[in-house]
Amino acid sequence: MSEEPALDYLLTTDFKWTRRAFELLQASQLTVDPYEAGGAPCFVVSGPCPRCEHHMTDRQVTTALAGLAGPDRGVEGRPSTEVLLDVTCGCVGEHGNAPEGAVGCGASFRIAVVTE
């Protein structure tokens, strides 16, 4: 049995990768685990890349700059409990045509995390 060759590197933010990430989250194949570091909410996104399907782990550290603006507001003016994570594939798979030093397949996608 032969494996299919890995996808070539492609810098892409096509929405289909966000949609595919949502499907992987629903199937519990892609996970988002919260933790806290220095009082800031952080997240580890782990599982198959929505584009190349290689395993990837992405660590997200959120930051806040005080005094610049009010918090995002959600329903009825309450602070938003949703955090948007912009994730880029960081797999260690081989992807042809990748720029020197690049990791992953080049796909980026967005995940919305509810922090309530």
The first five atom37 places (N, CA, C, CB, O) and aatype in JSON, in Angstrom:
{
  "aatype": [12, 15, 6, 6, 14, 0, 10, 3, 18, 10, 10, 16, 16, 3, 13, 11, 17, 16, 1, 1, 0, 13, 6, 10, 10, 5, 0, 15, 5, 10, 16, 19, 3, 14, 18, 6, 0, 7, 7, 0, 14, 4, 13, 19, 19, 15, 7, 14, 4, 14, 1, 4, 6, 8, 8, 12, 16, 3, 1, 5, 19, 16, 16, 0, 10, 0, 7, 10, 0, 7, 14, 3, 1, 7, 19, 6, 7, 1, 14, 15, 16, 6, 19, 10, 10, 3, 19, 16, 4, 7, 4, 19, 7, 6, 8, 7, 2, 0, 14, 6, 7, 0, 19, 7, 4, 7, 0, 15, 13, 1, 9, 0, 19, 19, 16, 6],
  "atom_mask": [
    [1, 1, 1, 1, 1],
    [1, 1, 1, 1, 1],
    [1, 1, 1, 1, 1],
    [1, 1, 1, 1, 1],
    [1, 1, 1, 1, 1],
    [1, 1, 1, 1, 1],
    [1, 1, 1, 1, 1],
    [1, 1, 1, 1, 1],
    [1, 1, 1, 1, 1],
    [1, 1, 1, 1, 1],
    [1, 1, 1, 1, 1],
    [1, 1, 1, 1, 1],
    [1, 1, 1, 1, 1],
    [1, 1, 1, 1, 1],
    [1, 1, 1, 1, 1],
    [1, 1, 1, 1, 1],
    [1, 1, 1, 1, 1],
    [1, 1, 1, 1, 1],
    [1, 1, 1, 1, 1],
    [1, 1, 1, 1, 1],
    [1, 1, 1, 1, 1],
    [1, 1, 1, 1, 1],
    [1, 1, 1, 1, 1],
    [1, 1, 1, 1, 1],
    [1, 1, 1, 1, 1],
    [1, 1, 1, 1, 1],
    [1, 1, 1, 1, 1],
    [1, 1, 1, 1, 1],
    [1, 1, 1, 1, 1],
    [1, 1, 1, 1, 1],
    [1, 1, 1, 1, 1],
    [1, 1, 1, 1, 1],
    [1, 1, 1, 1, 1],
    [1, 1, 1, 1, 1],
    [1, 1, 1, 1, 1],
    [1, 1, 1, 1, 1],
    [1, 1, 1, 1, 1],
    [1, 1, 1, 0, 1],
    [1, 1, 1, 0, 1],
    [1, 1, 1, 1, 1],
    [1, 1, 1, 1, 1],
    [1, 1, 1, 1, 1],
    [1, 1, 1, 1, 1],
    [1, 1, 1, 1, 1],
    [1, 1, 1, 1, 1],
    [1, 1, 1, 1, 1],
    [1, 1, 1, 0, 1],
    [1, 1, 1, 1, 1],
    [1, 1, 1, 1, 1],
    [1, 1, 1, 1, 1],
    [1, 1, 1, 1, 1],
    [1, 1, 1, 1, 1],
    [1, 1, 1, 1, 1],
    [1, 1, 1, 1, 1],
    [1, 1, 1, 1, 1],
    [1, 1, 1, 1, 1],
    [1, 1, 1, 1, 1],
    [1, 1, 1, 1, 1],
    [1, 1, 1, 1, 1],
    [1, 1, 1, 1, 1],
    [1, 1, 1, 1, 1],
    [1, 1, 1, 1, 1],
    [1, 1, 1, 1, 1],
    [1, 1, 1, 1, 1],
    [1, 1, 1, 1, 1],
    [1, 1, 1, 1, 1],
    [1, 1, 1, 0, 1],
    [1, 1, 1, 1, 1],
    [1, 1, 1, 1, 1],
    [1, 1, 1, 0, 1],
    [1, 1, 1, 1, 1],
    [1, 1, 1, 1, 1],
    [1, 1, 1, 1, 1],
    [1, 1, 1, 0, 1],
    [1, 1, 1, 1, 1],
    [1, 1, 1, 1, 1],
    [1, 1, 1, 0, 1],
    [1, 1, 1, 1, 1],
    [1, 1, 1, 1, 1],
    [1, 1, 1, 1, 1],
    [1, 1, 1, 1, 1],
    [1, 1, 1, 1, 1],
    [1, 1, 1, 1, 1],
    [1, 1, 1, 1, 1],
    [1, 1, 1, 1, 1],
    [1, 1, 1, 1, 1],
    [1, 1, 1, 1, 1],
    [1, 1, 1, 1, 1],
    [1, 1, 1, 1, 1],
    [1, 1, 1, 0, 1],
    [1, 1, 1, 1, 1],
    [1, 1, 1, 1, 1],
    [1, 1, 1, 0, 1],
    [1, 1, 1, 1, 1],
    [1, 1, 1, 1, 1],
    [1, 1, 1, 0, 1],
    [1, 1, 1, 1, 1],
    [1, 1, 1, 1, 1],
    [1, 1, 1, 1, 1],
    [1, 1, 1, 1, 1],
    [1, 1, 1, 0, 1],
    [1, 1, 1, 1, 1],
    [1, 1, 1, 1, 1],
    [1, 1, 1, 0, 1],
    [1, 1, 1, 1, 1],
    [1, 1, 1, 0, 1],
    [1, 1, 1, 1, 1],
    [1, 1, 1, 1, 1],
    [1, 1, 1, 1, 1],
    [1, 1, 1, 1, 1],
    [1, 1, 1, 1, 1],
    [1, 1, 1, 1, 1],
    [1, 1, 1, 1, 1],
    [1, 1, 1, 1, 1],
    [1, 1, 1, 1, 1],
    [1, 1, 1, 1, 1]
  ],
  "atom_positions": [
    [[0.85, -1.18, 0.0], [0.0, 0.0, 0.0], [0.89, 1.23, 0.0], [-0.96, 0.0, 1.22], [1.77, 1.35, 0.85]],
    [[0.68, 2.15, -0.93], [1.51, 3.35, -0.99], [0.73, 4.56, -0.48], [2.0, 3.59, -2.42], [-0.47, 4.68, -0.68]],
    [[1.45, 5.44, 0.18], [0.84, 6.66, 0.68], [0.8, 7.7, -0.42], [1.59, 7.19, 1.9], [1.67, 7.73, -1.3]],
    [[-0.23, 8.55, -0.37], [-0.3, 9.64, -1.33], [0.8, 10.65, -0.99], [-1.7, 10.32, -1.31], [1.12, 10.85, 0.18]],
    [[1.38, 11.28, -2.02], [2.41, 12.28, -1.74], [1.81, 13.48, -0.99], [3.08, 12.76, -3.06], [0.63, 13.81, -1.16]],
    [[2.63, 14.1, -0.17], [2.17, 15.26, 0.61], [1.83, 16.41, -0.33], [3.25, 15.7, 1.63], [2.42, 16.54, -1.41]],
    [[0.89, 17.23, 0.08], [0.52, 18.41, -0.69], [1.69, 19.38, -0.76], [-0.7, 19.1, -0.07], [2.48, 19.47, 0.18]],
    [[1.8, 20.09, -1.87], [2.79, 21.16, -1.97], [2.41, 22.29, -1.03], [2.91, 21.67, -3.43], [1.24, 22.47, -0.7]],
    [[3.4, 23.04, -0.61], [3.2, 24.22, 0.23], [2.34, 25.22, -0.53], [4.56, 24.85, 0.66], [2.58, 25.47, -1.72]],
    [[1.35, 25.8, 0.14], [0.5, 26.82, -0.46], [0.06, 27.78, 0.63], [-0.74, 26.18, -1.17], [-0.65, 27.4, 1.56]],
    [[0.5, 29.03, 0.53], [0.09, 30.05, 1.48], [-1.36, 30.39, 1.2], [1.0, 31.33, 1.39], [-1.67, 31.02, 0.18]],
    [[-2.28, 29.97, 2.08], [-3.7, 30.12, 1.84], [-4.47, 30.38, 3.12], [-4.25, 28.9, 1.15], [-4.17, 29.81, 4.17]],
    [[-5.46, 31.25, 3.01], [-6.4, 31.51, 4.11], [-7.82, 31.23, 3.65], [-6.27, 32.98, 4.62], [-8.77, 31.78, 4.2]],
    [[-7.95, 30.38, 2.65], [-9.27, 30.06, 2.1], [-10.2, 29.62, 3.24], [-9.16, 28.95, 1.01], [-9.81, 28.83, 4.1]],
    [[-11.42, 30.12, 3.22], [-12.39, 29.83, 4.28], [-12.69, 28.33, 4.4], [-13.68, 30.58, 4.03], [-13.13, 27.88, 5.45]],
    [[-12.46, 27.57, 3.33], [-12.74, 26.14, 3.42], [-11.9, 25.46, 4.49], [-12.5, 25.46, 2.08], [-12.3, 24.42, 5.01]],
    [[-10.73, 26.03, 4.84], [-9.9, 25.41, 5.89], [-10.5, 25.69, 7.26], [-8.45, 25.94, 5.82], [-10.41, 24.86, 8.16]],
    [[-11.12, 26.86, 7.43], [-11.84, 27.16, 8.68], [-13.05, 26.24, 8.81], [-12.29, 28.65, 8.72], [-13.31, 25.7, 9.88]],
    [[-13.77, 26.07, 7.72], [-14.93, 25.17, 7.72], [-14.5, 23.75, 8.04], [-15.66, 25.22, 6.36], [-15.16, 23.06, 8.83]],
    [[-13.4, 23.29, 7.44], [-12.89, 21.93, 7.71], [-12.42, 21.8, 9.16], [-11.73, 21.59, 6.74], [-12.62, 20.76, 9.78]],
    [[-11.79, 22.86, 9.69], [-11.36, 22.84, 11.1], [-12.57, 22.67, 12.01], [-10.6, 24.14, 11.46], [-12.5, 21.93, 13.0]],
    [[-13.68, 23.34, 11.69], [-14.9, 23.2, 12.48], [-15.38, 21.75, 12.46], [-16.01, 24.14, 11.94], [-15.78, 21.2, 13.49]],
    [[-15.34, 21.12, 11.29], [-15.75, 19.71, 11.19], [-14.84, 18.82, 12.05], [-15.71, 19.24, 9.72], [-15.32, 17.92, 12.72]],
    [[-13.54, 19.09, 12.02], [-12.6, 18.3, 12.82], [-12.82, 18.52, 14.31], [-11.16, 18.67, 12.45], [-12.69, 17.58, 15.1]],
    [[-13.17, 19.75, 14.7], [-13.5, 20.03, 16.1], [-14.76, 19.26, 16.51], [-13.71, 21.55, 16.32], [-14.8, 18.66, 17.59]],
    [[-15.77, 19.28, 15.66], [-17.02, 18.58, 15.96], [-16.79, 17.07, 16.12], [-18.06, 18.83, 14.86], [-17.46, 16.42, 16.91]],
    [[-15.85, 16.53, 15.36], [-15.54, 15.1, 15.43], [-14.52, 14.77, 16.52], [-15.01, 14.63, 14.08], [-14.11, 13.62, 16.66]],
    [[-14.12, 15.78, 17.29], [-13.14, 15.64, 18.38], [-11.78, 15.16, 17.88], [-13.65, 14.67, 19.42], [-11.02, 14.57, 18.64]],
    [[-11.47, 15.42, 16.61], [-10.16, 15.09, 16.08], [-9.19, 16.25, 16.28], [-10.25, 14.71, 14.6], [-8.01, 16.04, 16.53]],
    [[-9.7, 17.46, 16.16], [-8.93, 18.67, 16.43], [-9.41, 19.16, 17.79], [-9.11, 19.77, 15.29], [-10.61, 19.26, 18.03]],
    [[-8.47, 19.47, 18.67], [-8.86, 19.88, 20.02], [-8.28, 21.26, 20.35], [-8.38, 18.84, 21.07], [-7.26, 21.68, 19.8]],
    [[-8.97, 21.95, 21.25], [-8.52, 23.24, 21.77], [-8.54, 23.12, 23.28], [-9.42, 24.44, 21.26], [-9.61, 23.0, 23.89]],
    [[-7.36, 23.17, 23.9], [-7.26, 23.04, 25.35], [-6.81, 24.37, 25.95], [-6.27, 21.91, 25.74], [-5.74, 24.88, 25.61]],
    [[-7.65, 24.93, 26.84], [-7.29, 26.21, 27.47], [-6.34, 26.01, 28.65], [-8.54, 26.94, 27.93], [-6.34, 24.97, 29.3]],
    [[-5.53, 27.03, 28.9], [-4.73, 27.1, 30.12], [-4.44, 28.57, 30.38], [-3.39, 26.26, 29.99], [-4.77, 29.42, 29.55]],
    [[-3.84, 28.88, 31.5], [-3.55, 30.26, 31.85], [-2.06, 30.43, 32.06], [-4.33, 30.68, 33.1], [-1.4, 29.57, 32.65]],
    [[-1.52, 31.55, 31.59], [-0.1, 31.87, 31.78], [0.01, 33.34, 32.12], [0.74, 31.52, 30.51], [-0.31, 34.2, 31.3]],
    [[0.46, 33.64, 33.32], [0.62, 35.02, 33.73], [-0.67, 35.81, 33.74], [0.0, 0.0, 0.0], [-0.66, 37.02, 33.51]],
    [[-1.79, 35.14, 33.98], [-3.08, 35.81, 34.02], [-3.75, 35.95, 32.66], [0.0, 0.0, 0.0], [-4.87, 36.44, 32.58]],
    [[-3.07, 35.53, 31.6], [-3.65, 35.63, 30.25], [-4.19, 34.28, 29.82], [-2.59, 36.14, 29.23], [-3.55, 33.25, 30.04]],
    [[-5.37, 34.27, 29.21], [-5.88, 33.0, 28.7], [-5.06, 32.53, 27.51], [-7.37, 33.13, 28.31], [-4.73, 33.32, 26.62]],
    [[-4.73, 31.25, 27.49], [-3.92, 30.66, 26.43], [-4.61, 29.38, 25.95], [-2.45, 30.36, 26.92], [-5.46, 28.83, 26.64]],
    [[-4.23, 28.93, 24.77], [-4.86, 27.75, 24.18], [-3.84, 26.93, 23.41], [-6.01, 28.17, 23.26], [-2.91, 27.46, 22.81]],
    [[-4.03, 25.6, 23.44], [-3.24, 24.7, 22.62], [-4.2, 24.04, 21.64], [-2.47, 23.62, 23.49], [-5.14, 23.35, 22.04]],
    [[-3.96, 24.25, 20.35], [-4.75, 23.63, 19.28], [-3.92, 22.45, 18.78], [-5.09, 24.65, 18.11], [-2.76, 22.61, 18.42]],
    [[-4.53, 21.26, 18.76], [-3.78, 20.06, 18.41], [-4.65, 19.11, 17.59], [-3.25, 19.36, 19.66], [-5.84, 18.95, 17.85]],
    [[-4.03, 18.48, 16.6], [-4.73, 17.51, 15.78], [-4.33, 17.64, 14.33], [0.0, 0.0, 0.0], [-3.3, 18.26, 14.02]],
    [[-5.12, 17.07, 13.43], [-4.76, 17.12, 12.02], [-5.0, 18.5, 11.42], [-5.55, 16.08, 11.24], [-6.0, 19.15, 11.73]],
    [[-4.1, 18.94, 10.57], [-4.29, 20.18, 9.83], [-5.49, 19.99, 8.9], [-3.0, 20.58, 9.02], [-5.6, 18.94, 8.27]],
    [[-6.37, 20.97, 8.8], [-7.52, 20.84, 7.9], [-7.15, 20.69, 6.43], [-8.41, 22.03, 8.06], [-7.94, 20.17, 5.64]],
    [[-5.97, 21.13, 6.05], [-5.56, 21.03, 4.64], [-4.74, 19.77, 4.36], [-4.76, 22.26, 4.24], [-5.12, 18.95, 3.53]],
    [[-3.6, 19.63, 5.05], [-2.69, 18.52, 4.72], [-2.93, 17.27, 5.56], [-1.25, 18.98, 4.89], [-2.44, 16.19, 5.22]],
    [[-3.66, 17.4, 6.65], [-4.01, 16.31, 7.56], [-2.83, 15.78, 8.38], [-4.6, 15.2, 6.79], [-2.98, 14.78, 9.07]],
    [[-1.67, 16.43, 8.31], [-0.56, 16.06, 9.18], [-0.87, 16.57, 10.59], [0.8, 16.65, 8.66], [-1.57, 17.57, 10.76]],
    [[-0.34, 15.88, 11.6], [-0.54, 16.33, 12.98], [0.2, 17.65, 13.21], [-0.04, 15.25, 13.99], [1.33, 17.84, 12.77]],
    [[-0.47, 18.56, 13.9], [0.13, 19.85, 14.24], [-0.28, 20.23, 15.65], [-0.3, 20.94, 13.24], [-1.31, 19.79, 16.16]],
    [[0.55, 21.04, 16.28], [0.24, 21.61, 17.58], [0.56, 23.1, 17.5], [1.06, 20.91, 18.74], [1.66, 23.49, 17.12]],
    [[-0.42, 23.92, 17.86], [-0.26, 25.37, 17.81], [-0.58, 25.93, 19.19], [-1.18, 26.01, 16.71], [-1.66, 25.69, 19.74]],
    [[0.36, 26.68, 19.75], [0.14, 27.29, 21.07], [-0.2, 28.76, 20.88], [1.4, 27.13, 21.98], [0.54, 29.5, 20.23]],
    [[-1.33, 29.17, 21.45], [-1.82, 30.54, 21.33], [-1.77, 31.21, 22.7], [-3.26, 30.57, 20.74], [-2.35, 30.71, 23.66]],
    [[-1.08, 32.32, 22.78], [-1.04, 33.12, 24.0], [-1.74, 34.43, 23.68], [0.44, 33.36, 24.51], [-1.29, 35.19, 22.83]],
    [[-2.85, 34.69, 24.36], [-3.57, 35.94, 24.12], [-2.94, 37.04, 24.96], [-5.08, 35.8, 24.45], [-2.38, 36.78, 26.02]],
    [[-3.04, 38.25, 24.49], [-2.51, 39.4, 25.22], [-3.55, 40.49, 25.27], [-1.2, 39.92, 24.58], [-4.44, 40.55, 24.42]],
    [[-3.44, 41.33, 26.25], [-4.35, 42.47, 26.38], [-3.53, 43.71, 26.66], [-5.41, 42.23, 27.49], [-2.61, 43.67, 27.49]],
    [[-3.84, 44.78, 25.99], [-3.19, 46.06, 26.24], [-4.19, 46.96, 26.94], [-2.68, 46.71, 24.92], [-5.2, 47.35, 26.35]],
    [[-3.94, 47.29, 28.18], [-4.88, 48.08, 28.96], [-4.85, 49.55, 28.55], [-4.57, 47.95, 30.44], [-3.82, 50.08, 28.16]],
    [[-6.01, 50.18, 28.65], [-6.1, 51.61, 28.43], [-6.27, 52.04, 26.98], [0.0, 0.0, 0.0], [-6.36, 53.24, 26.71]],
    [[-6.32, 51.11, 26.05], [-6.46, 51.49, 24.65], [-7.91, 51.53, 24.2], [-5.68, 50.53, 23.78], [-8.28, 52.39, 23.41]],
    [[-8.73, 50.63, 24.69], [-10.13, 50.58, 24.3], [-10.86, 49.68, 25.28], [-10.31, 50.07, 22.84], [-10.24, 48.94, 26.04]],
    [[-12.19, 49.76, 25.26], [-13.0, 48.89, 26.1], [-12.98, 47.48, 25.58], [0.0, 0.0, 0.0], [-12.53, 47.23, 24.46]],
    [[-13.47, 46.53, 26.39], [-13.49, 45.14, 25.95], [-14.48, 44.96, 24.81], [-13.85, 44.21, 27.11], [-15.4, 45.75, 24.64]],
    [[-14.28, 43.9, 24.03], [-15.27, 43.56, 23.01], [-16.59, 43.33, 23.71], [-14.84, 42.31, 22.18], [-16.62, 42.76, 24.8]],
    [[-17.66, 43.76, 23.09], [-18.97, 43.59, 23.69], [-19.78, 42.56, 22.93], [-19.71, 44.92, 23.74], [-19.77, 42.52, 21.7]],
    [[-20.48, 41.74, 23.69], [-21.32, 40.71, 23.11], [-22.78, 41.09, 23.3], [0.0, 0.0, 0.0], [-23.15, 42.26, 23.21]],
    [[-23.59, 40.08, 23.56], [-25.03, 40.26, 23.73], [-25.31, 41.18, 24.91], [-25.71, 38.9, 23.95], [-24.7, 41.06, 25.97]],
    [[-26.24, 42.1, 24.72], [-26.7, 43.04, 25.75], [-25.56, 43.84, 26.37], [-27.42, 42.28, 26.84], [-25.65, 44.23, 27.53]],
    [[-24.51, 44.09, 25.62], [-23.42, 44.94, 26.1], [-22.45, 44.28, 27.05], [0.0, 0.0, 0.0], [-21.5, 44.92, 27.51]],
    [[-22.65, 43.0, 27.35], [-21.72, 42.29, 28.24], [-20.43, 41.99, 27.48], [-22.36, 40.96, 28.77], [-20.45, 41.86, 26.25]],
    [[-19.32, 41.9, 28.19], [-18.07, 41.55, 27.52], [-18.21, 40.23, 26.76], [-16.92, 41.46, 28.54], [-18.87, 39.3, 27.22]],
    [[-17.58, 40.16, 25.6], [-17.64, 38.95, 24.78], [-16.92, 37.8, 25.47], [-17.03, 39.22, 23.39], [-15.88, 37.99, 26.1]],
    [[-17.49, 36.61, 25.32], [-16.85, 35.41, 25.89], [-16.24, 34.56, 24.77], [-17.88, 34.59, 26.7], [-15.88, 33.41, 25.0]],
    [[-16.14, 35.13, 23.58], [-15.58, 34.39, 22.45], [-14.2, 34.93, 22.11], [-16.51, 34.49, 21.22], [-13.99, 36.14, 22.03]],
    [[-13.27, 34.01, 21.92], [-11.91, 34.35, 21.51], [-11.69, 33.75, 20.13], [-10.83, 33.84, 22.53], [-11.98, 32.58, 19.91]],
    [[-11.19, 34.55, 19.2], [-10.87, 34.05, 17.87], [-9.39, 33.71, 17.8], [-11.25, 35.09, 16.77], [-8.54, 34.55, 18.11]],
    [[-9.1, 32.48, 17.4], [-7.72, 32.03, 17.27], [-7.4, 31.88, 15.79], [-7.49, 30.69, 18.03], [-8.07, 31.14, 15.08]],
    [[-6.37, 32.57, 15.34], [-5.88, 32.4, 13.98], [-4.73, 31.41, 14.04], [-5.42, 33.77, 13.35], [-3.7, 31.67, 14.65]],
    [[-4.92, 30.27, 13.4], [-3.99, 29.15, 13.47], [-3.37, 28.92, 12.1], [-4.71, 27.87, 13.98], [-4.06, 28.97, 11.08]],
    [[-2.08, 28.68, 12.07], [-1.37, 28.33, 10.84], [-0.75, 26.96, 11.01], [-0.29, 29.4, 10.49], [-0.16, 26.66, 12.05]],
    [[-0.89, 26.13, 10.0], [-0.33, 24.78, 10.07], [1.16, 24.86, 10.41], [-0.54, 24.03, 8.72], [1.92, 25.6, 9.8]],
    [[1.53, 24.08, 11.39], [2.93, 24.02, 11.8], [3.42, 22.58, 11.84], [0.0, 0.0, 0.0], [4.31, 22.24, 12.62]],
    [[2.84, 21.74, 10.99], [3.24, 20.33, 10.97], [4.7, 20.21, 10.55], [2.33, 19.52, 10.01], [5.29, 21.15, 10.02]],
    [[5.25, 19.05, 10.79], [6.64, 18.81, 10.39], [6.71, 17.95, 9.13], [7.42, 18.14, 11.54], [7.76, 17.41, 8.79]],
    [[5.56, 17.81, 8.44], [5.54, 17.04, 7.21], [6.29, 17.75, 6.09], [0.0, 0.0, 0.0], [6.47, 18.97, 6.13]],
    [[6.72, 16.98, 5.12], [7.41, 17.54, 3.95], [6.38, 18.09, 2.98], [8.31, 16.46, 3.26], [5.43, 17.4, 2.63]],
    [[6.57, 19.34, 2.55], [5.68, 19.97, 1.58], [6.54, 20.62, 0.5], [4.75, 21.02, 2.25], [7.29, 21.56, 0.77]],
    [[6.42, 20.11, -0.72], [7.19, 20.63, -1.83], [6.94, 22.11, -2.06], [0.0, 0.0, 0.0], [5.85, 22.62, -1.76]],
    [[7.92, 22.8, -2.6], [7.85, 24.23, -2.92], [7.76, 25.13, -1.69], [6.67, 24.49, -3.81], [7.43, 26.31, -1.82]],
    [[8.05, 24.58, -0.51], [8.01, 25.41, 0.7], [9.2, 26.36, 0.71], [8.01, 24.52, 1.98], [10.32, 25.97, 0.35]],
    [[8.97, 27.61, 1.12], [10.1, 28.53, 1.25], [11.09, 28.01, 2.29], [9.63, 29.95, 1.64], [10.7, 27.3, 3.22]],
    [[12.35, 28.34, 2.13], [13.37, 27.89, 3.07], [13.0, 28.32, 4.49], [14.75, 28.43, 2.68], [12.67, 29.48, 4.73]],
    [[13.07, 27.39, 5.41], [12.78, 27.66, 6.82], [11.31, 27.59, 7.18], [0.0, 0.0, 0.0], [10.96, 27.69, 8.35]],
    [[10.42, 27.43, 6.19], [8.99, 27.37, 6.47], [8.63, 26.01, 7.05], [8.16, 27.64, 5.2], [9.21, 24.99, 6.68]],
    [[7.67, 26.01, 7.96], [7.12, 24.76, 8.48], [5.64, 24.72, 8.11], [7.32, 24.65, 10.03], [5.01, 25.75, 7.9]],
    [[5.11, 23.53, 8.03], [3.7, 23.37, 7.72], [3.42, 23.43, 6.23], [0.0, 0.0, 0.0], [4.32, 23.54, 5.41]],
    [[2.13, 23.36, 5.91], [1.71, 23.35, 4.51], [1.32, 24.72, 4.0], [0.55, 22.4, 4.33], [1.05, 24.88, 2.81]],
    [[1.29, 25.73, 4.89], [0.97, 27.09, 4.48], [-0.47, 27.5, 4.75], [0.0, 0.0, 0.0], [-0.81, 28.67, 4.58]],
    [[-1.32, 26.58, 5.17], [-2.73, 26.89, 5.4], [-2.93, 27.56, 6.75], [-3.58, 25.62, 5.31], [-2.33, 27.18, 7.75]],
    [[-3.79, 28.58, 6.75], [-4.2, 29.24, 7.99], [-5.71, 29.16, 8.08], [-3.72, 30.72, 8.04], [-6.42, 29.19, 7.07]],
    [[-6.2, 29.07, 9.3], [-7.64, 28.97, 9.52], [-7.97, 29.62, 10.86], [-8.11, 27.49, 9.48], [-7.08, 29.93, 11.65]],
    [[-9.27, 29.81, 11.11], [-9.71, 30.49, 12.32], [-10.61, 29.56, 13.13], [-10.46, 31.81, 11.97], [-11.42, 28.81, 12.59]],
    [[-10.42, 29.62, 14.45], [-11.25, 28.86, 15.38], [-11.83, 29.85, 16.39], [-10.42, 27.74, 16.08], [-11.11, 30.68, 16.94]],
    [[-13.13, 29.74, 16.64], [-13.79, 30.55, 17.67], [-13.93, 29.69, 18.92], [-15.19, 31.08, 17.17], [-14.47, 28.58, 18.87]],
    [[-13.44, 30.21, 20.05], [-13.49, 29.49, 21.32], [-14.34, 30.28, 22.29], [-12.05, 29.26, 21.9], [-14.12, 31.48, 22.5]],
    [[-15.32, 29.63, 22.89], [-16.14, 30.26, 23.91], [-15.48, 30.05, 25.25], [-17.6, 29.7, 23.91], [-15.16, 28.91, 25.62]],
    [[-15.26, 31.14, 25.99], [-14.47, 31.08, 27.22], [-15.3, 31.17, 28.49], [-13.46, 32.18, 27.23], [-14.74, 31.39, 29.56]],
    [[-16.6, 31.03, 28.43], [-17.45, 31.13, 29.64], [-17.12, 30.1, 30.66], [-18.9, 31.02, 29.28], [-17.74, 30.06, 31.72]]
  ]
}
